Amino acid sequence: MKLNVLEILKHLPRTNCKECGEPTCMAFASKLLKKETTLQACPPLFTPEYESKRRDIQELMAGIAA
């Protein structure tokens, strides 16, 4: 499976909070896919509420790290 923006977006909080510096979670997902940002730029992913989503996206991103 080829990872795409929508697959990443499914695992983000989708709050469009702008804490990452991007206007939407979709924009953040796009930059994440292109490796122009990191998961650490999304503070909500590092809260207990989104812990499982963070783990899921880390697994997805590990597949494209090589």
VOGU-3710 file (C-alpha; in Angstrom, 3 decimals, decimal comma):
1> mklnvleilk> 0,000/0,000/0,000  1,262/3,427/-0,922  0,815/5,944/1,875  -1,164/9,037/0,903  -2,378/12,241/2,545  -5,862/10,902/3,272  -4,469/7,839/5,031  -2,356/10,080/7,267  -5,285/12,443/7,845  -7,417/9,552/9,158
11> hlprtnckec> -4,960/9,206/12,037  -4,628/12,885/12,927  -6,875/14,593/15,500  -8,626/16,536/12,689  -9,284/19,501/14,962  -7,712/22,073/12,611  -6,334/23,728/15,759  -3,383/25,317/13,881  -1,006/24,478/16,768  1,324/22,873/14,215
21> geptcmafas> 1,542/26,117/12,245  -0,600/24,835/9,386  -4,133/26,085/8,624  -5,642/22,569/8,571  -4,863/18,995/9,515  -4,956/18,199/5,781  -2,132/20,685/5,168  -0,190/19,168/8,068  -0,735/15,655/6,686  0,592/16,778/3,317
31> kllkkettlq> 3,747/18,216/4,861  4,170/15,121/7,007  3,979/12,890/3,937  6,615/15,016/2,170  8,756/14,914/5,354  8,608/18,701/5,627  7,473/18,443/9,251  7,392/15,886/12,076  4,735/14,438/14,357  6,178/16,498/17,201
41> acpplftpey> 4,762/19,606/15,512  1,244/18,383/16,396  0,821/18,895/20,172  -2,607/17,213/20,349  -1,068/13,911/19,179  0,960/13,890/22,388  -2,018/14,017/24,707  -3,571/10,877/26,212  -6,716/11,388/24,123  -4,833/10,847/20,847
51> eskrrdiqel> -2,148/8,395/22,000  -3,481/5,521/19,896  -3,693/7,731/16,803  -0,064/8,778/17,367  1,045/5,150/17,568  -0,888/4,314/14,395  0,619/7,161/12,433  4,114/6,364/13,701  3,704/2,853/12,295  2,488/4,235/8,965
61> magiaa> 5,357/6,702/8,765  7,919/4,017/9,656  6,928/2,269/6,459  8,063/5,232/4,362  11,150/6,089/6,399  13,400/3,986/4,204
//
